[in-house]
């Protein structure tokens, strides 16, 4: 049997003596090209997976570093405010009255001495 597919004659034989070596060679060449393409595609996908994984690791490291910096800044602010209040608490009451404005812990920061 012979079929015409897009202008190319291919001999198809089902166990008979009619066997076309040209078609077998063409099929092997096509199979080889497809296998080569699959291998290249697999390599590209593996490389892409590694690139994405390294990018995710870099992003996690950056996020970790930024969070650590934020924690340090918050700690510094907390300790600075605590130290400022501790210093104000050490000032004797009679000297604090000399200054009209006094820092208070529970308030908004400054209060008038006359309100105390």
CNS distance restraints for C-alpha pairs under 8 A (distance, minus, plus):
assign (resid   1 and name CA) (resid  11 and name CA) 6.33 0.50 0.50
assign (resid   1 and name CA) (resid  12 and name CA) 5.67 0.50 0.50
assign (resid   1 and name CA) (resid  13 and name CA) 6.67 0.50 0.50
assign (resid   2 and name CA) (resid   9 and name CA) 6.68 0.50 0.50
assign (resid   2 and name CA) (resid  10 and name CA) 5.93 0.50 0.50
assign (resid   2 and name CA) (resid  11 and name CA) 4.94 0.50 0.50
assign (resid   2 and name CA) (resid  12 and name CA) 6.04 0.50 0.50
assign (resid   3 and name CA) (resid   9 and name CA) 6.00 0.50 0.50
assign (resid   3 and name CA) (resid  10 and name CA) 5.96 0.50 0.50
assign (resid   3 and name CA) (resid  11 and name CA) 7.06 0.50 0.50
assign (resid   3 and name CA) (resid  12 and name CA) 7.75 0.50 0.50
assign (resid   4 and name CA) (resid   8 and name CA) 5.73 0.50 0.50
assign (resid   4 and name CA) (resid   9 and name CA) 4.93 0.50 0.50
assign (resid   4 and name CA) (resid  10 and name CA) 6.83 0.50 0.50
assign (resid   5 and name CA) (resid   9 and name CA) 6.58 0.50 0.50
assign (resid   5 and name CA) (resid  10 and name CA) 7.67 0.50 0.50
assign (resid  10 and name CA) (resid  20 and name CA) 7.96 0.50 0.50
assign (resid  10 and name CA) (resid  23 and name CA) 6.42 0.50 0.50
assign (resid  11 and name CA) (resid  18 and name CA) 7.65 0.50 0.50
assign (resid  11 and name CA) (resid  19 and name CA) 7.09 0.50 0.50
assign (resid  11 and name CA) (resid  20 and name CA) 5.95 0.50 0.50
assign (resid  11 and name CA) (resid  23 and name CA) 7.11 0.50 0.50
assign (resid  12 and name CA) (resid  18 and name CA) 7.92 0.50 0.50
assign (resid  12 and name CA) (resid  19 and name CA) 7.51 0.50 0.50
assign (resid  12 and name CA) (resid  20 and name CA) 7.89 0.50 0.50
assign (resid  13 and name CA) (resid  17 and name CA) 7.72 0.50 0.50
assign (resid  13 and name CA) (resid  18 and name CA) 5.84 0.50 0.50
assign (resid  13 and name CA) (resid  19 and name CA) 6.15 0.50 0.50
assign (resid  20 and name CA) (resid  24 and name CA) 6.72 0.50 0.50
assign (resid  21 and name CA) (resid  25 and name CA) 6.13 0.50 0.50
assign (resid  22 and name CA) (resid  26 and name CA) 6.12 0.50 0.50
assign (resid  23 and name CA) (resid  27 and name CA) 5.99 0.50 0.50
assign (resid  24 and name CA) (resid  28 and name CA) 6.10 0.50 0.50
assign (resid  25 and name CA) (resid  29 and name CA) 6.08 0.50 0.50
assign (resid  26 and name CA) (resid  30 and name CA) 6.10 0.50 0.50
assign (resid  27 and name CA) (resid  31 and name CA) 6.00 0.50 0.50
assign (resid  28 and name CA) (resid  32 and name CA) 5.96 0.50 0.50
assign (resid  29 and name CA) (resid  33 and name CA) 6.16 0.50 0.50
assign (resid  30 and name CA) (resid  34 and name CA) 6.16 0.50 0.50
assign (resid  31 and name CA) (resid  35 and name CA) 6.08 0.50 0.50
assign (resid  32 and name CA) (resid  36 and name CA) 6.05 0.50 0.50
assign (resid  33 and name CA) (resid  37 and name CA) 6.06 0.50 0.50
assign (resid  34 and name CA) (resid  38 and name CA) 6.10 0.50 0.50
assign (resid  35 and name CA) (resid  39 and name CA) 6.15 0.50 0.50
assign (resid  36 and name CA) (resid  40 and name CA) 6.18 0.50 0.50
assign (resid  37 and name CA) (resid  41 and name CA) 6.01 0.50 0.50
assign (resid  38 and name CA) (resid  42 and name CA) 6.01 0.50 0.50
assign (resid  39 and name CA) (resid  43 and name CA) 6.21 0.50 0.50
assign (resid  40 and name CA) (resid  44 and name CA) 6.17 0.50 0.50
assign (resid  41 and name CA) (resid  45 and name CA) 6.12 0.50 0.50
assign (resid  42 and name CA) (resid  46 and name CA) 6.15 0.50 0.50
assign (resid  43 and name CA) (resid  47 and name CA) 6.15 0.50 0.50
assign (resid  44 and name CA) (resid  48 and name CA) 6.05 0.50 0.50
assign (resid  45 and name CA) (resid  49 and name CA) 6.10 0.50 0.50
assign (resid  46 and name CA) (resid  50 and name CA) 6.30 0.50 0.50
assign (resid  47 and name CA) (resid  51 and name CA) 6.17 0.50 0.50
assign (resid  48 and name CA) (resid  52 and name CA) 6.14 0.50 0.50
assign (resid  49 and name CA) (resid  53 and name CA) 6.12 0.50 0.50
assign (resid  50 and name CA) (resid  54 and name CA) 6.11 0.50 0.50
assign (resid  51 and name CA) (resid  55 and name CA) 6.10 0.50 0.50
assign (resid  52 and name CA) (resid  56 and name CA) 6.14 0.50 0.50
assign (resid  53 and name CA) (resid  57 and name CA) 6.22 0.50 0.50
assign (resid  54 and name CA) (resid  58 and name CA) 6.14 0.50 0.50
assign (resid  55 and name CA) (resid  59 and name CA) 6.14 0.50 0.50
assign (resid  56 and name CA) (resid  60 and name CA) 6.14 0.50 0.50
assign (resid  57 and name CA) (resid  61 and name CA) 6.19 0.50 0.50
assign (resid  58 and name CA) (resid  62 and name CA) 6.19 0.50 0.50
assign (resid  59 and name CA) (resid  63 and name CA) 6.10 0.50 0.50
assign (resid  60 and name CA) (resid  64 and name CA) 6.06 0.50 0.50
assign (resid  61 and name CA) (resid  65 and name CA) 6.14 0.50 0.50
assign (resid  62 and name CA) (resid  66 and name CA) 6.13 0.50 0.50
assign (resid  63 and name CA) (resid  67 and name CA) 6.11 0.50 0.50
assign (resid  64 and name CA) (resid  68 and name CA) 6.17 0.50 0.50
assign (resid  65 and name CA) (resid  69 and name CA) 6.22 0.50 0.50
assign (resid  66 and name CA) (resid  70 and name CA) 6.18 0.50 0.50
assign (resid  67 and name CA) (resid  71 and name CA) 6.21 0.50 0.50
assign (resid  68 and name CA) (resid  72 and name CA) 6.28 0.50 0.50
assign (resid  69 and name CA) (resid  73 and name CA) 6.22 0.50 0.50
assign (resid  70 and name CA) (resid  74 and name CA) 6.14 0.50 0.50
assign (resid  71 and name CA) (resid  75 and name CA) 6.07 0.50 0.50
assign (resid  72 and name CA) (resid  76 and name CA) 6.10 0.50 0.50
assign (resid  73 and name CA) (resid  77 and name CA) 6.24 0.50 0.50
assign (resid  74 and name CA) (resid  78 and name CA) 6.13 0.50 0.50
assign (resid  75 and name CA) (resid  79 and name CA) 6.07 0.50 0.50
assign (resid  76 and name CA) (resid  80 and name CA) 5.91 0.50 0.50
assign (resid  77 and name CA) (resid  81 and name CA) 6.11 0.50 0.50
assign (resid  78 and name CA) (resid  82 and name CA) 6.11 0.50 0.50
assign (resid  79 and name CA) (resid  83 and name CA) 5.91 0.50 0.50
assign (resid  80 and name CA) (resid  84 and name CA) 6.15 0.50 0.50
assign (resid  81 and name CA) (resid  85 and name CA) 6.32 0.50 0.50
assign (resid  82 and name CA) (resid  86 and name CA) 6.08 0.50 0.50
assign (resid  83 and name CA) (resid  87 and name CA) 6.16 0.50 0.50
assign (resid  84 and name CA) (resid  88 and name CA) 6.35 0.50 0.50
assign (resid  85 and name CA) (resid  89 and name CA) 6.08 0.50 0.50
assign (resid  85 and name CA) (resid 103 and name CA) 7.42 0.50 0.50
assign (resid  85 and name CA) (resid 104 and name CA) 7.68 0.50 0.50
assign (resid  85 and name CA) (resid 105 and name CA) 6.97 0.50 0.50
assign (resid  86 and name CA) (resid  90 and name CA) 6.35 0.50 0.50
assign (resid  87 and name CA) (resid  91 and name CA) 6.78 0.50 0.50
assign (resid  88 and name CA) (resid 103 and name CA) 7.21 0.50 0.50
assign (resid  91 and name CA) (resid  95 and name CA) 6.69 0.50 0.50
assign (resid  91 and name CA) (resid  96 and name CA) 6.46 0.50 0.50
assign (resid  92 and name CA) (resid  96 and name CA) 6.31 0.50 0.50
assign (resid  93 and name CA) (resid  97 and name CA) 6.37 0.50 0.50
assign (resid  94 and name CA) (resid  98 and name CA) 7.05 0.50 0.50
assign (resid  95 and name CA) (resid  99 and name CA) 7.26 0.50 0.50
assign (resid  96 and name CA) (resid 100 and name CA) 7.82 0.50 0.50
assign (resid  96 and name CA) (resid 102 and name CA) 7.08 0.50 0.50
assign (resid  97 and name CA) (resid 113 and name CA) 6.79 0.50 0.50
assign (resid  99 and name CA) (resid 113 and name CA) 7.97 0.50 0.50
assign (resid 100 and name CA) (resid 112 and name CA) 6.12 0.50 0.50
assign (resid 100 and name CA) (resid 113 and name CA) 5.43 0.50 0.50
assign (resid 100 and name CA) (resid 114 and name CA) 7.81 0.50 0.50
assign (resid 101 and name CA) (resid 110 and name CA) 6.12 0.50 0.50
assign (resid 101 and name CA) (resid 111 and name CA) 5.64 0.50 0.50
assign (resid 101 and name CA) (resid 112 and name CA) 4.89 0.50 0.50
assign (resid 101 and name CA) (resid 113 and name CA) 5.80 0.50 0.50
assign (resid 102 and name CA) (resid 110 and name CA) 5.57 0.50 0.50
assign (resid 102 and name CA) (resid 111 and name CA) 5.57 0.50 0.50
assign (resid 102 and name CA) (resid 112 and name CA) 6.48 0.50 0.50
assign (resid 102 and name CA) (resid 113 and name CA) 6.38 0.50 0.50
assign (resid 103 and name CA) (resid 107 and name CA) 8.00 0.50 0.50
assign (resid 103 and name CA) (resid 109 and name CA) 5.24 0.50 0.50
assign (resid 103 and name CA) (resid 110 and name CA) 4.64 0.50 0.50
assign (resid 103 and name CA) (resid 111 and name CA) 6.37 0.50 0.50
assign (resid 104 and name CA) (resid 108 and name CA) 7.51 0.50 0.50
assign (resid 104 and name CA) (resid 109 and name CA) 5.72 0.50 0.50
assign (resid 104 and name CA) (resid 110 and name CA) 6.34 0.50 0.50
assign (resid 104 and name CA) (resid 111 and name CA) 6.88 0.50 0.50
assign (resid 105 and name CA) (resid 109 and name CA) 7.02 0.50 0.50
assign (resid 107 and name CA) (resid 111 and name CA) 7.43 0.50 0.50
assign (resid 111 and name CA) (resid 115 and name CA) 7.25 0.50 0.50
assign (resid 112 and name CA) (resid 116 and name CA) 7.18 0.50 0.50
